[in-house]
Amino acid sequence: MLNDHLPLASRLNRRTFLTRAGWGGLGATALVASAGLRRASAQTATAHPDWIPASSKPPKRSGVLTRASAWDPPVIDPRLTQSVGLYQFAALAGSRLVRYTFPDEAPGPTDMTLKGDLAESWQSSPDYRVWTFKLRPGVKWHNVPPLNGRELVAADVKFCFETYAKEGVQSFTFQEVEGIETPDKYTVRIHLKTPNVLFPQNVAEPITVLFAREVLEEDGDLKKRFIGTGPYMLKEHTRKVRVVLARNPDYWDKGRPYVDEYIILSTPDYATRVAAFRTGQSDIIWLASPSEVETVRKTNPNAVVQSYHNSLTPFGMALAQDRPPFNDVRVRRAVSMAIDRQKQVDTLFEGHGIIGWGVPYIYYQDKQPTLAQLGPWWQYRPAEAKKLLAEAGHPNGFETTLFYYEYFPQMTSQVQIVQQDLKRNLNINVKITKLDYTTYYGRYVDSKWEGLAWGFQSGHAIGLDERTYQYMHSKSTKNFFRVNDPVIDELTTKLRQTPDRADQRALTRKIVDREFDQVLRMWMPYDNGFMVFQPHLRNQAALALRRTDGYGASTIGRVWLDK
Amino acid sequence: MYKYTLRRLMLAVPVLLLSSLIVFGLMRVMPGDALTALMGESGNIGERELAKIRKDLRLDLPYHEQYVLWLWQMVSLHPGDSIFTGEPIAVSLRKAIPVTLELAALAMVLGLVIAVPIGVLSATRQDTASDYVGRVVAVSGLSLPDFWLGTLVITFAAIWFHWIPAIGYVSFWESPLRNLQQFLLPAAVLGFRLSAATMRMTRSTVLEVLREDYVRTAWAKGLEGRIVVYKHALKNALIPVVTIVGGQLGTLLAGTVIVETIFALPGMGRLTVEAILFRDYPVVQTNVMLVAGTLVTLNLLVDLTYAWLDPRIRYQ
């Protein structure tokens, strides 16, 4: 009787178990193999365009655009945060003096032409210390109290920039400002402490949106209201639920924007964001790998896929290069040569990734650098690495530590692969500590850590000045990688005084070459990813350093819905 | 009864004080603070300015002073503002609590609706096919983690039905239908997990009670099976079930974070976890105390419910 209730357990002898386990194992192997085949086939399926040209049809003005977003703005006060949660919409509600091209103006994703946003024109003094911006007349603040649609004037820009310089997280960008004059209603004259030919780029950064003086004076902060002069007005911000932007009917660029409402839905879970896209609740999604794209295209075959090509990697190994053993360039070079970056690209990013470099390549060459172009210390040469490390006095390797925060799921695997490479090739024992964001960030920017850190450079910066001088100069507070190289200091300073574009490219090339040669920042592979859009979106494409769903959100100002 | 209730309430005071000390201490032990998180990735704020903000937020006070200040805020029902967002905590809670309560209540109802009938069925038809099915369901509920089940449900709903609950929370009073649509799947995921333990408990206690003398007497009297099971056996069998259901409600209130995250619901779970990640001390402390207070109250209610279910229980 009992046996009838326990059919499997009672009748399962060792032989039967092994037989079944064998078949089960075969089945599991087949499943894994087929998954591998699927993945392999996905690797070849990256033939998506890297650019979506503007629509030739006349734009329609209507509809609601939605996007399920991973990010939530911590606060809506632009003085207090550089979080992508805020800047995924701040540049739509606000404006900057200058902006980069939108997808419908750009010939391709790497176009970095500056256009006037609030400024109609700008020019510098011969020594590049004084920049004069002529404002567009007739630009109105959003028609809500306390601004009630009054005109934006030069004094607003002066107040805003001076406030930014005085306190908050944007102060570094504006601390080079010595003074601001407003000779008339539409002229802003900015005096810099030192010459900077790249200053217009700095005021085109998405984080330099102008805020309203009246709001700050009435509320004491900008946490409750965001009133700007942008194409959209902030209609609702409910934390962890949604941000709703409504079309600004008084926007200076008549006829624009085209979409009536843009709704950003707070959706922290990745699977839910994908499901939202699949079911049409979200019009835009970022997918990291080719296999994810193919999976989504099974349910959404008409989705428009743009193969994104990153112009830089935000992450790399930061070394405490101000102290042993990493103050020895031979150690840095040996470590770099012991890491198989191509393996990371092939396995973790399914072949759709970049090898890793920190300065956007678009500022010094036309195409993404190849591994060979990064120079000898970036090739995977374990034998040479071992020899070099021995020359540096570490024939038996050494012990070190590495801490990191998992920004994306593959990062943990990446860190472990590096750990294995260093152990296998150089007998360097790396003790890894995974931290939560706040602990990681606090420790990282404190710049007192020993050994290694999985470092980052800020995600928002577009301009060359940010990516060179501000991130690499030894005196910069954004120099998280602790670069302290007199040649770099000299070159990055000189770059700020070099007006000619060709000369800038040549100088940037020198900075990058120096960085690679000295292995000052040990960049790691990063995904290229894909922007995926619903088929009815027009004039929508991600540009270099301006991803539609992040800091490049201002590009949504030109999107229209063809339905 | 009053004395018992009063004594239990008095006992709650040291429990809550201890909880407050633990949560306050743990948050201070964790490295980093809300300002570090808020400045995230900017790296361009000076120590002097950070010190000024810390002073404004009274984070520069000695720990014991911060603790006393916070206790006073809690007692006076003004828990202060979030360091991270600047929003008054009372406002955040007013938004988050209804979401979690609704989710928990629906999950509880769904869980009970599934668990009790199947548990009883399993017990009355012990060792039959329906019993096995019930037990398999129960074991599945216990073994399948919420994050897996939730992800699976939302992914396959999108693939098979081209439908998922609307993202972007809408309150019940704003649109009851849309609200219920949003809560149905997450409540089912949570309810399934809850039902597992309840079902197993119902089955075992009903089995035990069915072997009691008074039940045998009821059978001997020739009463209908339905009356014996539901009127005589089930009522007594439910006492341990109520105990675990009470505990589960507490767990639900404190543990909905994964389901809230997957289904994008702005409840207490997300609020608390975000506050922990960003070291938003006042929010974490207030939320934990709220959960602690709720658990203490629920335990009291469970104990009081015993009396109603079993008149033999008397409080001395």
Contacts between the chains, C-beta under 8 A, distances in Angstrom:
chain1	res1	chain2	res2	distance
A	5	B	127	5.6
A	68	B	167	5.9
A	68	B	264	7.9
A	74	B	37	7.9
A	74	B	38	6.1
A	74	B	40	8.0
A	74	B	84	5.8
A	74	B	85	6.2
A	74	B	278	7.4
A	75	B	38	7.3
A	75	B	84	7.6
A	75	B	85	5.7
A	75	B	86	6.3
A	80	B	38	6.3
A	81	B	38	6.1
A	81	B	39	7.5
A	81	B	40	7.1
A	81	B	42	7.4
A	82	B	40	7.3
A	82	B	41	5.8
A	82	B	42	4.5
A	83	B	40	6.0
A	83	B	41	7.6
A	167	B	49	6.1
A	168	B	45	7.3
A	169	B	39	5.7
A	169	B	42	3.7
A	169	B	44	6.1
A	169	B	45	5.6
A	170	B	42	7.9
A	170	B	44	7.8
A	171	B	44	6.2
A	171	B	45	7.1
A	171	B	46	7.9
A	171	B	49	8.0
A	172	B	42	7.8
A	172	B	43	8.0
A	172	B	44	3.3
A	173	B	44	7.7
A	221	B	86	7.1
A	223	B	85	7.4
A	223	B	86	4.6
A	238	B	95	7.8
A	238	B	169	8.0
A	238	B	266	7.6
A	239	B	85	6.6
A	239	B	87	7.3
A	239	B	92	7.9
A	239	B	266	7.1
A	240	B	264	8.0
A	240	B	266	3.8
A	240	B	270	5.7
A	240	B	271	7.5
A	240	B	274	7.8
A	241	B	168	5.9
A	241	B	169	5.0
A	241	B	266	5.2
A	242	B	168	4.7
A	263	B	168	7.3
A	265	B	167	4.6
A	265	B	168	4.8
A	265	B	264	6.9
A	266	B	168	7.8
A	266	B	264	6.2
A	266	B	266	7.5
A	267	B	167	5.5
A	267	B	264	4.8
A	268	B	261	5.1
A	268	B	264	6.9
A	268	B	270	7.4
A	269	B	151	7.4
A	269	B	154	7.9
A	269	B	261	5.3
A	269	B	262	4.6
A	269	B	263	8.0
A	269	B	264	7.1
A	271	B	151	4.6
A	271	B	154	5.9
A	271	B	155	5.5
A	271	B	262	7.0
A	272	B	154	5.5
A	272	B	164	7.4
A	272	B	167	7.0
A	272	B	262	5.7
A	272	B	263	6.9
A	272	B	264	6.0
A	274	B	155	7.4
A	274	B	158	7.5
A	275	B	154	4.9
A	275	B	155	5.9
A	275	B	157	7.1
A	275	B	158	3.7
A	275	B	164	4.8
A	276	B	158	7.9
A	276	B	164	6.7
A	276	B	167	5.5
A	278	B	158	4.3
A	278	B	159	6.9
A	278	B	162	7.1
A	279	B	158	5.1
A	279	B	162	5.5
A	279	B	163	5.9
A	279	B	164	5.3
A	280	B	162	8.0
A	281	B	164	7.1
A	281	B	166	6.8
A	281	B	167	5.6
A	282	B	167	7.7
A	299	B	158	7.2
A	299	B	159	5.7
A	299	B	162	7.5
A	436	B	277	6.0
A	437	B	37	6.7
A	437	B	40	7.4
A	437	B	277	6.1
A	438	B	30	7.9
A	438	B	31	7.6
A	438	B	32	3.8
A	438	B	33	7.4
A	438	B	34	7.9
A	438	B	36	5.6
A	438	B	37	4.4
A	438	B	277	6.4
A	438	B	278	6.2
A	438	B	279	5.3
A	439	B	30	7.2
A	439	B	31	4.5
A	439	B	32	4.8
A	441	B	32	6.9
A	441	B	36	5.8
A	441	B	37	6.8
A	441	B	40	5.8
A	441	B	41	7.4
A	442	B	31	6.2
A	442	B	32	3.8
A	442	B	33	7.7
A	442	B	36	4.2
A	443	B	31	7.1
A	443	B	32	7.8
A	445	B	36	7.9
A	445	B	43	4.9
A	456	B	41	7.1
A	458	B	41	5.0
A	458	B	42	7.2
A	458	B	43	7.3
A	459	B	41	6.9
A	460	B	41	8.0
A	477	B	43	5.9
A	477	B	44	4.9
A	477	B	46	7.8
A	478	B	43	4.9
A	478	B	44	5.9
A	480	B	43	6.1
